[in-house]
Amino acid sequence: MEVFRQLRRFYWLGRLKYLIFASVLCLAVSTALGLVYPYMLEYLIDEIVTKGQYGEVPAVAFTVLGVVIVKGTFQFLHGLSGGRLGNRVAYNLRKASYEKLQYLSFQYYDKARTGDLMSRLTADLDAIRQFIGFGFAQFLNVFLMVGFGVIMMAAYNWKLMLISLVTMPFLVFTALRFESKIHPAFRLIRQSMSELTTTVQENITGVRTVKSFAREAHEVEKFSERSRVFRDHTIDTASIWSKYFPLMELFANLSVVVLLAAGGAFVLRGEMTVGELAAFFSLIWYIIGPLWMLGFHINNYTQSKASGERVLEILHHHIHVKDSENATVLNPEAVEGHVRFENVTFSYPEKAPALRDFSADAPPGSVIGLLGPTGSGKTTVTQLLLRAYNVKEGRITLDGRDIRDITIESLRQQIAVVFQETFLFSSSIRNNIAYGQRDVSMERIIEAAKLAKAHDFIMELPQGYDTIVGERGMGLSGGQKQRIAIARAIIENPKVLILDDATSAVDMETEHEIQLGLRQVMKGRTTFVIAHRISSLKHADEIIVLDEGRVVQRGTHQQLLNRPGRYLDTYNIQYSDHPDVVARRLEERNTEERRLEERRLAHG
């Protein structure tokens, strides 16, 4: 019950606890009314049939009918209160889990799987809803039915009660043994279901990649393997059921056999009437039924317990990046955008440092370019500025204040990012562009789209800005999605702008047009530009060249062209057919040939 104790704040608050009481109370009253049937059966046999008082039969029949109606009413109230309770608890849990997912740091999502999270927010929450709404009351009802039944049986004949219940301890022991086996089995089922869901989600997300590599057969085999694991765990669980349920049925039926044998003897000796034996026979099933179903209730409990553990993993997960106790909120009007990195060192969990002793000074309105091979630490620089992760050593400041002393929300409101991997929501283009703003006019949306060179192609679409883009922007080209993402960043009107290889998905001509628009947007804003193309960086105030997390070169475009190093090598590769590069190579070759000729003559 530790799991449900930790979940208590979601069902034991406000009016929800009254729903719990109402659900249990209605079920208890309904259960108690069921005890009328054995008594009426005894009265019918001993007082009416045996004595021939058949005129009382209608009265007995109407009494039973009245009991049935009242009992049905309380069962309805139990179902109504239980249904409301379960759905409200599921709503509270779903809301809390989703809210927690929003604030978990990037470090969590580096390892999390989408399909697994979806399974926790759907199937697992539904299992918890079923148990809290109905399972708990039904589980408690087992003890009520057994208690009421034992009391009634003792009132008839306490000796026969003890004899009849002799096999019940074995039935209870088997049920408890069953619970200890079935809980781990259901945990494995939940885990394998998550893996199966993840496989389906990844396949659908990457369907273009699958088809382009003709890997359909491989994906089918991978899914079949995950499905096989799920099937095997399900079969193992079924085998546990098949092993223990016949035992529980055996002990239950043995109890009936003992009752009939001993009860018959009591009737023959005159210690009981036939009506009392019939009532006793009815009451034994009143006890056996709940105990027999104990396995089902334990099954329901263990499933919800396993699901609760998985949901609690989300709710209790540590948030690595969060506001400090003394964090202050930035005043947007007072932010200038002066960014400084002071001897920053950072490494991802269980990996070598991605950034080593990195320092940079970006005055307000300056443009800082970051160049380097894949894995050199370029994106890490901007991720740390966003506080996606906390720095290990050194510090990052905004207008002289350590960003760890600023609330995350107010910090990120002053920063707009265009990521290399563009993501668009399944909504209209207008909503995608205005995503970062609560209230924004259509004029501002169009202005941002024009600066990003997206307005023309948007107007060519059937519904213009109201066109619904598919999941992750399906239906648009990579360049079109990138330009919408740039417009989404522009409309933020940030003090700091981050362009993470923002023009990688567009052609050279469109890149040039976007760069012209971005230069206008960059005015008065501190901008960090990550790019592999020299053309995107050559207008930067300072270009920082990274390699394996270290700064290997820094300077302006012209300064770096005059120094041998990685920047010049990259420039020569990208502009190998440019006249200036060709002329420089010819000059270098001629110079080298003259040196060789002078050496030859000197040794001649």
VOSEVEX-582186 format. One record per residue (C-alpha): residue number from 1; chain; x, y negated, z. Coordinates in Angstrom, 2 decimals, padded with zeros to 5 digits. Layout:
% residues N
R   rose   logu         x         y         z
R    NUM      A         X         Y         Z
...
% end
This chain:
% residues 604
R   rose   logu         x         y         z
R      1      A    000.00    000.00    000.00
R      2      A    003.05   -002.27    000.04
R      3      A    002.38   -003.24   -003.57
R      4      A   -001.13   -004.42   -002.78
R      5      A    000.07   -006.19    000.34
R      6      A    002.36   -008.25   -001.89
R      7      A   -000.55   -008.88   -004.27
R      8      A   -002.81   -009.97   -001.41
R      9      A   -002.67   -013.67   -002.26
R     10      A   -004.46   -012.93   -005.52
R     11      A   -007.51   -011.16   -004.06
R     12      A   -007.68   -012.20   -000.39
R     13      A   -008.46   -015.89   -000.80
R     14      A   -011.51   -018.11   -000.82
R     15      A   -014.72   -016.44   -001.95
R     16      A   -012.91   -013.36   -003.27
R     17      A   -012.65   -011.78    000.18
R     18      A   -016.43   -012.18    000.56
R     19      A   -016.83   -010.31   -002.72
R     20      A   -014.70   -007.51   -001.25
R     21      A   -016.91   -007.35    001.84
R     22      A   -020.06   -007.47   -000.30
R     23      A   -018.81   -004.68   -002.57
R     24      A   -017.83   -002.41    000.33
R     25      A   -020.97   -003.17    002.35
R     26      A   -023.34   -002.46   -000.56
R     27      A   -021.55    000.79   -001.31
R     28      A   -021.66    001.78    002.38
R     29      A   -025.42    001.12    002.58
R     30      A   -025.94    003.09   -000.63
R     31      A   -023.90    005.96    000.80
R     32      A   -025.82    005.92    004.09
R     33      A   -029.14    006.03    002.23
R     34      A   -027.94    009.21    000.52
R     35      A   -028.11    010.93    003.90
R     36      A   -031.90    010.70    003.74
R     37      A   -032.03    013.47    001.10
R     38      A   -030.76    016.35    003.31
R     39      A   -033.16    015.30    006.09
R     40      A   -036.11    015.16    003.66
R     41      A   -035.09    018.57    002.32
R     42      A   -035.11    020.03    005.84
R     43      A   -038.51    018.44    006.60
R     44      A   -039.95    019.71    003.30
R     45      A   -038.95    023.33    004.03
R     46      A   -039.55    023.54    007.79
R     47      A   -042.54    021.27    008.23
R     48      A   -044.38    021.48    004.91
R     49      A   -043.57    024.71    003.04
R     50      A   -043.21    026.96    006.10
R     51      A   -046.30    025.54    007.84
R     52      A   -048.28    025.06    004.63
R     53      A   -048.82    021.31    005.14
R     54      A   -048.86    020.59    001.40
R     55      A   -050.90    017.42    001.81
R     56      A   -047.79    015.63    003.01
R     57      A   -045.90    016.26   -000.24
R     58      A   -047.01    012.97   -001.93
R     59      A   -045.89    010.97    001.10
R     60      A   -042.49    012.68    001.04
R     61      A   -042.21    012.10   -002.71
R     62      A   -042.99    008.37   -002.40
R     63      A   -040.53    008.09    000.47
R     64      A   -037.78    009.61   -001.66
R     65      A   -038.77    007.30   -004.53
R     66      A   -038.49    004.29   -002.24
R     67      A   -035.07    005.42   -001.03
R     68      A   -033.92    005.88   -004.64
R     69      A   -035.02    002.34   -005.57
R     70      A   -033.34    000.74   -002.56
R     71      A   -030.19    002.81   -003.09
R     72      A   -030.10    001.85   -006.78
R     73      A   -030.43   -001.83   -005.85
R     74      A   -027.43   -001.66   -003.53
R     75      A   -025.43    000.22   -006.17
R     76      A   -026.23   -002.55   -008.63
R     77      A   -025.06   -005.19   -006.13
R     78      A   -021.89   -003.16   -005.54
R     79      A   -021.18   -003.05   -009.28
R     80      A   -021.91   -006.77   -009.69
R     81      A   -019.67   -007.90   -006.82
R     82      A   -016.94   -005.40   -007.76
R     83      A   -016.97   -006.51   -011.40
R     84      A   -016.70   -010.18   -010.46
R     85      A   -013.94   -009.43   -007.97
R     86      A   -011.87   -007.40   -010.44
R     87      A   -012.15   -009.92   -013.26
R     88      A   -011.31   -012.89   -011.05
R     89      A   -008.28   -011.09   -009.62
R     90      A   -007.14   -010.18   -013.15
R     91      A   -007.58   -013.82   -014.18
R     92      A   -005.51   -015.05   -011.21
R     93      A   -002.79   -012.48   -011.85
R     94      A   -002.68   -013.12   -015.59
R     95      A   -002.45   -016.87   -015.05
R     96      A    000.30   -016.53   -012.41
R     97      A    002.29   -014.08   -014.57
R     98      A    002.04   -016.26   -017.66
R     99      A    003.01   -019.35   -015.66
R    100      A    006.02   -017.51   -014.23
R    101      A    007.08   -016.46   -017.73
R    102      A    006.99   -020.10   -018.81
R    103      A    009.50   -021.10   -016.12
R    104      A    011.84   -018.13   -016.25
R    105      A    015.24   -019.13   -017.60
R    106      A    016.78   -018.17   -020.93
R    107      A    018.86   -015.58   -019.09
R    108      A    015.72   -013.51   -018.46
R    109      A    014.59   -013.64   -022.09
R    110      A    018.06   -012.61   -023.29
R    111      A    017.18   -009.09   -022.10
R    112      A    013.35   -009.06   -022.00
R    113      A    011.39   -007.21   -024.68
R    114      A    008.24   -008.72   -026.13
R    115      A    006.31   -005.45   -026.32
R    116      A    007.10   -004.63   -022.70
R    117      A    005.88   -008.04   -021.51
R    118      A    002.71   -007.70   -023.58
R    119      A    002.04   -004.29   -022.00
R    120      A    002.41   -005.74   -018.50
R    121      A    000.03   -008.59   -019.23
R    122      A   -002.63   -006.34   -020.74
R    123      A   -002.68   -002.63   -019.80
R    124      A   -001.06   -003.06   -016.39
R    125      A   -003.30   -005.93   -015.38
R    126      A   -006.36   -003.96   -016.47
R    127      A   -005.33   -001.03   -014.24
R    128      A   -005.03   -003.40   -011.27
R    129      A   -008.41   -004.94   -012.11
R    130      A   -010.10   -001.55   -012.15
R    131      A   -008.70   -000.49   -008.78
R    132      A   -009.30   -003.74   -006.89
R    133      A   -012.74   -004.20   -008.42
R    134      A   -014.02   -000.64   -007.97
R    135      A   -011.28    001.82   -007.02
R    136      A   -010.61    000.41   -003.57
R    137      A   -014.28    000.48   -002.54
R    138      A   -014.68    003.99   -003.95
R    139      A   -011.55    005.12   -002.10
R    140      A   -012.94    003.70    001.15
R    141      A   -016.27    005.33    000.38
R    142      A   -014.59    008.73    000.54
R    143      A   -013.97    008.24    004.26
R    144      A   -017.49    006.85    004.77
R    145      A   -019.12    009.84    003.10
R    146      A   -016.96    012.32    004.99
R    147      A   -017.60    010.50    008.28
R    148      A   -021.36    010.24    007.79
R    149      A   -021.54    013.86    006.60
R    150      A   -019.56    015.24    009.54
R    151      A   -021.78    013.34    012.02
R    152      A   -024.97    014.69    010.41
R    153      A   -023.61    018.25    010.29
R    154      A   -022.57    018.07    013.94
R    155      A   -026.08    016.90    014.82
R    156      A   -027.52    020.05    013.20
R    157      A   -024.95    022.61    014.43
R    158      A   -021.45    021.66    015.53
R    159      A   -020.26    025.30    015.51
R    160      A   -021.23    025.81    011.87
R    161      A   -019.64    022.45    011.03
R    162      A   -016.24    023.55    012.41
R    163      A   -016.47    026.90    010.63
R    164      A   -017.49    025.32    007.30
R    165      A   -014.70    022.75    007.34
R    166      A   -011.92    025.25    008.05
R    167      A   -010.59    025.01    004.47
R    168      A   -010.78    021.20    004.30
R    169      A   -007.25    020.56    005.69
R    170      A   -005.87    022.66    002.83
R    171      A   -007.92    020.61    000.37
R    172      A   -006.62    017.33    001.84
R    173      A   -003.02    018.60    001.88
R    174      A   -003.27    019.60   -001.78
R    175      A   -004.70    016.19   -002.68
R    176      A   -001.88    014.37   -000.90
R    177      A    000.70    016.63   -002.53
R    178      A   -000.91    015.85   -005.86
R    179      A   -000.52    012.09   -005.20
R    180      A    003.22    012.44   -004.50
R    181      A    003.70    014.18   -007.86
R    182      A    001.37    012.10   -010.00
R    183      A    002.71    008.63   -009.09
R    184      A    006.21    009.09   -010.64
R    185      A    004.56    010.70   -013.65
R    186      A    002.32    007.68   -014.24
R    187      A    005.29    005.35   -013.84
R    188      A    007.04    007.21   -016.68
R    189      A    003.88    006.95   -018.79
R    190      A    003.78    003.17   -018.27
R    191      A    007.44    002.81   -019.20
R    192      A    007.12    004.95   -022.32
R    193      A    004.00    003.00   -023.32
R    194      A    006.01   -000.23   -023.03
R    195      A    008.74    001.20   -025.27
R    196      A    006.13    002.33   -027.77
R    197      A    004.52   -001.13   -027.78
R    198      A    007.92   -002.77   -028.19
R    199      A    008.70   -000.57   -031.19
R    200      A    005.44   -001.53   -032.89
R    201      A    005.94   -005.23   -032.12
R    202      A    009.51   -005.27   -033.44
R    203      A    008.49   -003.41   -036.58
R    204      A    005.67   -005.83   -037.36
R    205      A    007.90   -008.83   -036.61
R    206      A    010.70   -007.53   -038.79
R    207      A    008.58   -006.00   -041.55
R    208      A    010.34   -008.03   -044.25
R    209      A    013.74   -006.75   -043.12
R    210      A    012.44   -003.18   -042.95
R    211      A    011.08   -003.30   -046.48
R    212      A    014.08   -005.12   -047.93
R    213      A    016.37   -002.32   -046.70
R    214      A    013.86    000.41   -047.60
R    215      A    013.96    001.66   -044.00
R    216      A    010.30    002.62   -043.74
R    217      A    011.16    006.28   -043.19
R    218      A    013.63    005.38   -040.46
R    219      A    011.04    003.22   -038.70
R    220      A    008.46    005.99   -038.91
R    221      A    010.96    008.41   -037.37
R    222      A    011.84    005.91   -034.62
R    223      A    008.17    005.38   -033.82
R    224      A    007.58    009.13   -033.87
R    225      A    010.39    009.62   -031.36
R    226      A    008.93    006.97   -029.00
R    227      A    005.50    008.51   -029.51
R    228      A    006.93    011.96   -028.75
R    229      A    008.36    010.71   -025.46
R    230      A    004.99    009.20   -024.55
R    231      A    003.25    012.44   -025.52
R    232      A    005.66    014.53   -023.41
R    233      A    005.13    012.34   -020.34
R    234      A    001.37    012.53   -020.86
R    235      A    001.53    016.33   -021.17
R    236      A    003.68    016.54   -018.02
R    237      A    001.05    014.50   -016.20
R    238      A   -001.71    016.73   -017.52
R    239      A    000.19    019.81   -016.32
R    240      A    000.31    018.33   -012.81
R    241      A   -003.45    017.84   -012.98
R    242      A   -003.99    021.40   -014.24
R    243      A   -001.83    022.78   -011.43
R    244      A   -003.44    021.01   -008.49
R    245      A   -007.10    020.60   -009.47
R    246      A   -007.89    024.35   -009.59
R    247      A   -006.43    024.63   -006.08
R    248      A   -008.65    021.82   -004.83
R    249      A   -011.67    023.45   -006.48
R    250      A   -010.75    026.80   -004.88
R    251      A   -010.60    025.35   -001.37
R    252      A   -013.87    023.47   -001.93
R    253      A   -015.72    026.61   -003.08
R    254      A   -014.26    028.69   -000.24
R    255      A   -015.82    026.21    002.15
R    256      A   -019.23    026.84    000.54
R    257      A   -018.75    030.62    000.77
R    258      A   -017.88    030.35    004.47
R    259      A   -020.91    028.12    005.05
R    260      A   -023.35    030.54    003.40
R    261      A   -021.95    033.54    005.26
R    262      A   -021.81    031.93    008.69
R    263      A   -025.01    029.92    008.20
R    264      A   -026.92    033.03    007.14
R    265      A   -025.80    034.74    010.33
R    266      A   -026.96    031.76    012.41
R    267      A   -030.41    031.88    010.72
R    268      A   -030.72    035.63    011.31
R    269      A   -029.90    035.11    014.99
R    270      A   -032.48    032.34    015.20
R    271      A   -029.94    029.62    016.03
R    272      A   -030.90    027.67    012.89
R    273      A   -033.94    027.27    010.67
R    274      A   -033.92    027.79    006.91
R    275      A   -034.51    024.05    006.41
R    276      A   -031.51    023.16    008.57
R    277      A   -029.32    025.58    006.57
R    278      A   -030.55    023.98    003.31
R    279      A   -029.79    020.53    004.72
R    280      A   -026.39    021.80    005.85
R    281      A   -025.72    023.15    002.35
R    282      A   -026.58    019.74    000.90
R    283      A   -024.34    017.96    003.41
R    284      A   -021.32    020.18    002.68
R    285      A   -021.37    018.92   -000.89
R    286      A   -021.74    015.44    000.51
R    287      A   -018.26    016.04    001.98
R    288      A   -016.74    018.26   -000.70
R    289      A   -017.68    015.85   -003.48
R    290      A   -015.57    012.92   -002.18
R    291      A   -012.69    015.20   -001.19
R    292      A   -012.83    016.89   -004.58
R    293      A   -012.75    013.47   -006.24
R    294      A   -009.93    012.43   -003.95
R    295      A   -007.53    013.41   -006.72
R    296      A   -009.29    011.08   -009.14
R    297      A   -009.17    008.21   -006.65
R    298      A   -005.51    008.93   -005.92
R    299      A   -004.89    008.99   -009.67
R    300      A   -006.59    005.60   -010.00
R    301      A   -004.60    004.26   -007.06
R    302      A   -001.25    005.52   -008.34
R    303      A   -001.84    004.08   -011.79
R    304      A   -002.68    000.69   -010.33
R    305      A    000.26    000.94   -007.95
R    306      A    002.68    001.62   -010.82
R    307      A    001.12   -001.27   -012.76
R    308      A    001.35   -003.53   -009.71
R    309      A    005.06   -002.80   -009.39
R    310      A    005.63   -003.83   -013.01
R    311      A    003.64   -007.06   -012.63
R    312      A    005.44   -007.88   -009.37
R    313      A    008.76   -007.52   -011.20
R    314      A    007.73   -010.58   -013.20
R    315      A    006.26   -012.51   -010.28
R    316      A    009.30   -011.87   -008.04
R    317      A    011.95   -012.32   -010.69
R    318      A    014.55   -014.87   -009.68
R    319      A    014.49   -018.14   -011.62
R    320      A    018.15   -018.86   -012.34
R    321      A    017.63   -022.43   -013.53
R    322      A    015.30   -024.59   -011.44
R    323      A    015.06   -028.04   -009.92
R    324      A    017.25   -028.76   -006.92
R    325      A    015.61   -029.98   -003.72
R    326      A    016.74   -033.56   -004.31
R    327      A    016.17   -033.63   -008.08
R    328      A    014.88   -036.96   -009.38
R    329      A    012.59   -037.75   -012.30
R    330      A    014.11   -039.74   -015.15
R    331      A    012.55   -043.07   -016.10
R    332      A    012.23   -042.82   -019.91
R    333      A    012.63   -046.57   -020.31
R    334      A    015.92   -046.58   -018.38
R    335      A    017.59   -043.66   -020.18
R    336      A    020.41   -044.76   -022.50
R    337      A    021.64   -041.35   -023.64
R    338      A    025.28   -041.38   -022.51
R    339      A    026.31   -037.69   -022.31
R    340      A    029.56   -036.43   -020.82
R    341      A    030.94   -032.91   -020.52
R    342      A    033.62   -032.76   -017.84
R    343      A    035.85   -029.66   -017.87
R    344      A    032.90   -027.32   -018.41
R    345      A    033.46   -023.56   -018.30
R    346      A    030.65   -021.11   -018.83
R    347      A    030.19   -017.41   -019.47
R    348      A    027.08   -015.35   -020.10
R    349      A    026.38   -012.52   -017.62
R    350      A    028.89   -009.68   -017.90
R    351      A    030.65   -011.35   -020.85
R    352      A    033.89   -013.24   -021.47
R    353      A    033.74   -017.05   -021.14
R    354      A    031.83   -018.59   -024.04
R    355      A    033.19   -022.07   -023.23
R    356      A    036.51   -022.88   -021.58
R    357      A    037.43   -026.24   -020.05
R    358      A    035.26   -028.14   -022.53
R    359      A    035.17   -031.94   -022.30
R    360      A    033.40   -034.48   -024.50
R    361      A    032.18   -038.04   -024.22
R    362      A    029.13   -039.09   -026.26
R    363      A    028.30   -042.79   -025.71
R    364      A    024.72   -043.94   -026.43
R    365      A    023.92   -043.82   -030.13
R    366      A    027.01   -041.79   -031.06
R    367      A    027.04   -038.70   -033.25
R    368      A    029.08   -035.70   -032.12
R    369      A    029.72   -032.90   -034.60
R    370      A    030.49   -029.33   -033.54
R    371      A    032.23   -026.99   -035.97
R    372      A    033.57   -023.49   -035.54
R    373      A    033.09   -019.85   -036.50
R    374      A    030.24   -017.71   -035.18
R    375      A    030.64   -017.11   -031.45
R    376      A    032.95   -020.07   -030.91
R    377      A    030.62   -021.71   -028.36
R    378      A    028.89   -024.40   -030.43
R    379      A    025.32   -023.49   -029.48
R    380      A    026.39   -022.86   -025.88
R    381      A    027.33   -026.56   -025.60
R    382      A    023.81   -027.67   -026.46
R    383      A    022.16   -024.92   -024.40
R    384      A    024.02   -026.16   -021.34
R    385      A    022.95   -029.73   -022.06
R    386      A    019.33   -028.51   -022.10
R    387      A    019.97   -026.67   -018.82
R    388      A    018.98   -023.40   -020.40
R    389      A    021.81   -022.09   -018.21
R    390      A    023.76   -023.54   -015.31
R    391      A    027.42   -024.35   -015.83
R    392      A    029.90   -022.19   -013.90
R    393      A    032.58   -024.87   -013.56
R    394      A    032.69   -028.59   -014.26
R    395      A    029.61   -030.72   -014.80
R    396      A    027.47   -032.41   -017.44
R    397      A    026.18   -035.93   -016.88
R    398      A    023.50   -038.07   -018.49
R    399      A    024.07   -041.77   -017.91
R    400      A    026.49   -040.87   -015.13
R    401      A    024.09   -038.53   -013.28
R    402      A    024.73   -034.80   -013.01
R    403      A    021.94   -033.10   -014.98
R    404      A    021.51   -030.63   -012.09
R    405      A    020.25   -033.58   -010.02
R    406      A    017.54   -034.36   -012.61
R    407      A    014.25   -032.50   -012.88
R    408      A    014.32   -030.05   -015.78
R    409      A    011.07   -031.34   -017.27
R    410      A    012.09   -035.00   -017.34
R    411      A    015.55   -034.07   -018.70
R    412      A    014.15   -032.01   -021.58
R    413      A    011.59   -034.71   -022.37
R    414      A    014.53   -036.91   -023.35
R    415      A    016.06   -034.24   -025.60
R    416      A    014.69   -032.94   -028.91
R    417      A    016.10   -029.83   -030.56
R    418      A    015.94   -028.34   -034.03
R    419      A    017.09   -024.75   -033.65
R    420      A    018.81   -022.71   -036.31
R    421      A    016.07   -020.07   -036.03
R    422      A    012.89   -021.97   -036.77
R    423      A    009.72   -020.98   -034.95
R    424      A    006.26   -022.22   -035.88
R    425      A    003.05   -021.44   -034.02
R    426      A    000.01   -019.87   -035.67
R    427      A   -001.77   -023.20   -035.98
R    428      A   -002.12   -026.13   -038.38
R    429      A    000.93   -027.97   -039.66
R    430      A   -000.34   -031.08   -037.88
R    431      A   -000.44   -029.27   -034.54
R    432      A    003.01   -027.82   -035.10
R    433      A    004.53   -031.25   -035.77
R    434      A    002.71   -032.82   -032.79
R    435      A    003.50   -029.90   -030.46
R    436      A    005.71   -031.88   -028.09
R    437      A    003.24   -034.77   -027.73
R    438      A   -000.12   -034.82   -025.95
R    439      A   -001.67   -037.75   -027.79
R    440      A   -000.20   -038.72   -031.13
R    441      A   -001.72   -040.55   -034.08
R    442      A   -001.88   -039.14   -037.58
R    443      A    000.25   -042.07   -038.77
R    444      A    003.14   -040.98   -036.53
R    445      A    002.82   -037.40   -037.73
R    446      A    003.00   -038.48   -041.36
R    447      A    005.92   -040.83   -040.63
R    448      A    007.89   -038.00   -038.97
R    449      A    007.08   -035.65   -041.87
R    450      A    008.32   -038.23   -044.38
R    451      A    011.60   -038.70   -042.52
R    452      A    012.05   -034.92   -042.54
R    453      A    011.22   -034.81   -046.27
R    454      A    008.24   -032.55   -045.54
R    455      A    005.36   -034.86   -046.49
R    456      A    005.42   -034.14   -050.22
R    457      A    005.19   -030.35   -050.02
R    458      A    002.60   -030.58   -047.21
R    459      A    000.33   -032.70   -049.41
R    460      A    000.62   -030.09   -052.15
R    461      A   -000.92   -027.46   -049.86
R    462      A   -004.70   -026.83   -050.21
R    463      A   -005.59   -028.39   -046.84
R    464      A   -002.61   -030.65   -046.37
R    465      A   -001.74   -031.19   -042.71
R    466      A   -004.68   -029.01   -041.66
R    467      A   -003.21   -025.96   -043.42
R    468      A   -002.89   -023.04   -041.01
R    469      A    000.53   -021.41   -041.13
R    470      A    000.78   -017.71   -040.38
R    471      A    002.50   -016.10   -037.46
R    472      A    006.05   -017.52   -037.08
R    473      A    005.35   -019.71   -040.12
R    474      A    004.59   -016.93   -042.59
R    475      A    003.55   -018.33   -045.94
R    476      A    006.18   -021.10   -045.93
R    477      A    009.71   -020.92   -047.24
R    478      A    012.66   -021.13   -044.86
R    479      A    013.41   -024.69   -045.96
R    480      A    009.79   -025.78   -045.51
R    481      A    009.66   -024.34   -041.99
R    482      A    012.96   -026.07   -041.18
R    483      A    011.66   -029.45   -042.33
R    484      A    008.52   -029.08   -040.21
R    485      A    010.74   -028.27   -037.24
R    486      A    012.79   -031.41   -037.91
R    487      A    009.60   -033.48   -038.05
R    488      A    008.56   -031.93   -034.72
R    489      A    011.84   -033.11   -033.19
R    490      A    011.64   -036.57   -034.75
R    491      A    008.17   -037.30   -033.39
R    492      A    009.48   -036.76   -029.85
R    493      A    011.38   -040.05   -030.15
R    494      A    014.16   -038.65   -027.92
R    495      A    017.22   -040.37   -026.49
R    496      A    019.29   -037.26   -027.27
R    497      A    018.88   -035.27   -030.49
R    498      A    020.33   -031.80   -031.08
R    499      A    020.52   -030.40   -034.60
R    500      A    021.58   -026.76   -034.40
R    501      A    022.48   -026.06   -038.03
R    502      A    019.17   -027.73   -038.86
R    503      A    019.73   -027.86   -042.62
R    504      A    021.07   -024.35   -043.06
R    505      A    017.88   -023.15   -044.77
R    506      A    017.63   -025.90   -047.39
R    507      A    019.44   -026.49   -050.66
R    508      A    022.18   -029.10   -051.09
R    509      A    019.89   -031.66   -052.71
R    510      A    017.24   -031.37   -049.97
R    511      A    019.97   -031.43   -047.34
R    512      A    021.22   -034.73   -048.74
R    513      A    017.70   -036.19   -048.66
R    514      A    017.13   -034.97   -045.09
R    515      A    020.51   -036.32   -043.99
R    516      A    019.52   -039.77   -045.29
R    517      A    016.33   -039.61   -043.25
R    518      A    018.13   -038.29   -040.20
R    519      A    020.67   -041.08   -040.26
R    520      A    017.82   -043.51   -039.83
R    521      A    016.42   -041.39   -036.99
R    522      A    019.83   -041.07   -035.32
R    523      A    020.21   -044.81   -034.92
R    524      A    020.18   -045.63   -031.22
R    525      A    020.15   -041.94   -030.26
R    526      A    022.96   -039.73   -029.05
R    527      A    023.11   -036.87   -031.51
R    528      A    024.84   -033.49   -031.40
R    529      A    025.12   -031.85   -034.81
R    530      A    026.06   -028.17   -035.08
R    531      A    026.82   -027.19   -038.64
R    532      A    028.88   -024.93   -040.85
R    533      A    028.80   -027.39   -043.75
R    534      A    031.31   -030.20   -043.69
R    535      A    028.77   -032.38   -045.51
R    536      A    026.57   -032.38   -042.39
R    537      A    029.41   -033.51   -040.13
R    538      A    031.57   -035.94   -042.05
R    539      A    029.61   -039.01   -040.86
R    540      A    029.95   -038.05   -037.17
R    541      A    031.77   -040.42   -034.80
R    542      A    033.72   -037.45   -033.46
R    543      A    034.01   -033.90   -034.71
R    544      A    034.96   -031.18   -032.23
R    545      A    036.33   -027.93   -033.65
R    546      A    035.83   -024.89   -031.41
R    547      A    037.39   -021.45   -031.51
R    548      A    036.68   -018.74   -028.92
R    549      A    035.23   -021.34   -026.56
R    550      A    038.23   -023.67   -026.68
R    551      A    038.61   -027.06   -028.37
R    552      A    041.27   -026.63   -031.04
R    553      A    040.78   -029.95   -032.87
R    554      A    038.89   -033.20   -032.45
R    555      A    038.67   -036.45   -034.35
R    556      A    036.86   -038.13   -037.23
R    557      A    036.40   -036.58   -040.65
R    558      A    039.32   -038.52   -042.17
R    559      A    041.59   -037.89   -039.20
R    560      A    041.00   -034.15   -039.34
R    561      A    041.58   -034.03   -043.11
R    562      A    045.06   -035.42   -042.52
R    563      A    045.94   -032.70   -040.02
R    564      A    046.57   -029.05   -040.81
R    565      A    044.17   -026.81   -038.96
R    566      A    040.82   -025.04   -039.03
R    567      A    038.86   -028.13   -040.14
R    568      A    041.06   -028.70   -043.17
R    569      A    040.94   -024.99   -044.02
R    570      A    037.13   -025.05   -043.87
R    571      A    037.05   -028.19   -046.02
R    572      A    039.33   -026.64   -048.64
R    573      A    037.12   -023.53   -048.82
R    574      A    033.87   -025.46   -049.14
R    575      A    035.25   -028.05   -051.58
R    576      A    037.61   -025.81   -053.52
R    577      A    036.31   -027.16   -056.83
R    578      A    036.17   -030.79   -055.71
R    579      A    038.49   -033.11   -057.73
R    580      A    040.16   -034.50   -054.60
R    581      A    040.93   -031.03   -053.29
R    582      A    042.22   -029.87   -056.68
R    583      A    044.44   -032.97   -056.95
R    584      A    045.79   -032.46   -053.43
R    585      A    046.61   -028.81   -054.15
R    586      A    048.39   -029.76   -057.40
R    587      A    050.36   -032.39   -055.55
R    588      A    051.31   -029.90   -052.81
R    589      A    052.32   -027.35   -055.44
R    590      A    054.44   -029.87   -057.34
R    591      A    056.09   -030.99   -054.11
R    592      A    056.90   -027.40   -053.19
R    593      A    058.32   -026.73   -056.68
R    594      A    060.56   -029.83   -056.43
R    595      A    061.89   -028.65   -053.09
R    596      A    062.68   -025.22   -054.47
R    597      A    064.42   -026.80   -057.49
R    598      A    066.52   -029.06   -055.23
R    599      A    067.54   -026.08   -053.08
R    600      A    068.51   -024.10   -056.18
R    601      A    070.67   -026.95   -057.50
R    602      A    072.23   -027.45   -054.09
R    603      A    073.34   -023.82   -053.97
R    604      A    074.25   -023.78   -057.64
% end
